[in-house]
Amino acid sequence: MSLRLQPVVLGVVMGTVLAASGCGAGSDGAEALSTRRGEATSSAAPAATLPTELTDRLDRTIEQAMIDAAIPGAVIGIRGPRGDYVRAFGVADKKTRAPMKVDVFTRIGSQTKTFTVTAVLRLADQGRLGLDDPISGFVSGVPRGDEITLRELARMQSGLANYTNHPQFVRDLYSDPQRRFTPQELLDFAFSQPASFAPGDGFEYSNTNTVLLGLVVESVTGRPLADHLRDHVSGPLGMSDTTLPSDSEFPKPHAAGYTRQSLDGGETTATDWNPSWAWAAGAMISTLHDMQIWAPALANGALLTREMQQQRLQTVDRFGDPAPTGYGLGVFNLGGWIGHNGSLPGYQTVSVFLPEEQTSLVLFVNTDIPVDGADPGTVLATAVTTELSPGHVYAMGD
């Protein structure tokens, strides 16, 4: 479910909703927590707060998870009938020790997929395309493009190789993190690799799928994807701080993002890397305020017809078979939590909604460095939901 890469000397790993995912601790964890939580901004100020006992448990749980997962800084937002919880923990910059703030902008990684796929589903609602249309009707040169449907792309069932798994792509990105990649360059990396399975015959998370869907939106609307998402997805919901940049532009305030995704495998900051390589699959930027709007809107189908939202939530398991939890059309269901996560160099995010309790959870962390094989964002989300909704724990695994 993420755009997470690893140094080319180690190969490339892509996390998925249906594969075991982990995270771990490091020496910076305790130090990072020397600066504690911040305060809510006025735009995110809750009408009521969670009960004090639960708030205290969450505080302790989050602080411990940050130590365990070596997370420098985190932003947590919970909103529901029991009350709200908005906190910033740790530091935004390990050098200056500047505290993390709840109003930071962050790179949301693969949560971008939820916006791109929503745009496609809205166009389907309008009759401008069909989910079972072949991709060849919109983009030429796709292997088996006459067989692969838009639905299969959105549900990660095309079988197309993931361009971020291509060793040359990884070398090119790490050699020049400011490089601007075009969608066609990304597809060229993907199409030079063999497919994993025949269209519809399995499940494999591939960023290639969503890049193609971004091109579909542009083909049908005649507009740049960024403009269409602004005017027809984020804009109608009042999400004015959510953008799809075309370069390394990063509004302030933002946290430094820490990664080991480099040619030598050493820790570095990816704060100003150009995310063009992620484009429709993972380049968007947002804020806690906006993602607290998006989480329930996505899960409830605010921008879609009821029938289309029902199709969206039809999930498949890791074998591509229908299942009550798993991956749907650009969205997942984990333990009853509906939404998506995101990971790209320096940042991990989660935005999910639990319909059973009408509660949303949004979290940002400024590292993507796994510890003991575990992703920091996943560790934190699991810890929070274990306290918040013990009957519905956000957990990845087989």
Buried (B, 14 or more C-beta within 10 A) or exposed (E): BBBBBBBBEEEBBBBBBBBEBBBBBBEBBEBBBEBEBBEBBEEBEBEEBBEEEBBEBBBEBBBBBBBBBBBBBBBBBBBBEBBBBBBBBBBBBBEEBBBBBBBBBBBBBBBBBBBBBBBBBBBBBEEEBEBEBBBBBBBEEBBBBEBBBBBBBBBBBBBBBBBBBBEEBBBBBBEEBEBEBEBEBBBBBBBEBEBBBEBBEBBBBBBBBBBBBBBBBBEBBEBBBBEBBBEBBBBEBEBEBBBBBBEBEBEEEBBBBBBBBBEEBEBBBBBBBBBBBBBBBBBBBBBBBBBBBBBBBBBBBBBBBEEBBEBBBBBBBBEBEEBEBBBBBBBBBBBBBBBBBBBBBBBBBBBBBBBEBBBBBBBBBBBBBBBEEBBBBBBBBBBBBBBBBEEBBBBBEE
